[in-house]
Amino acid sequence: MTEYILIIPDMMCEHCAKRIRDAIESSVGTVKSLDLETKKVIVSTPLSASELVAVISDAGYEAEVM
């Protein structure tokens, strides 16, 4: 498992956070931390960074790996 820190600029509310969390957790990942204020999500997953960004993109959000 690899841990990634993501910035998701369009994550504005609890509904956004739930959609992102559900997308990550349905693709063999674990959300370790999610902060709406900083728009930062920490994820543990066997996926590559590009695969993880694609999962979030499929949920309707842009993500940047830090």
Secondary structure, 3 states (H helix, E strand, C coil): CEEEEEECCCCCCHHHHHHHHHHHHCCCCEEEEEECCCCEEEEEECCCHHHHHHHHHHCCCCCEEC
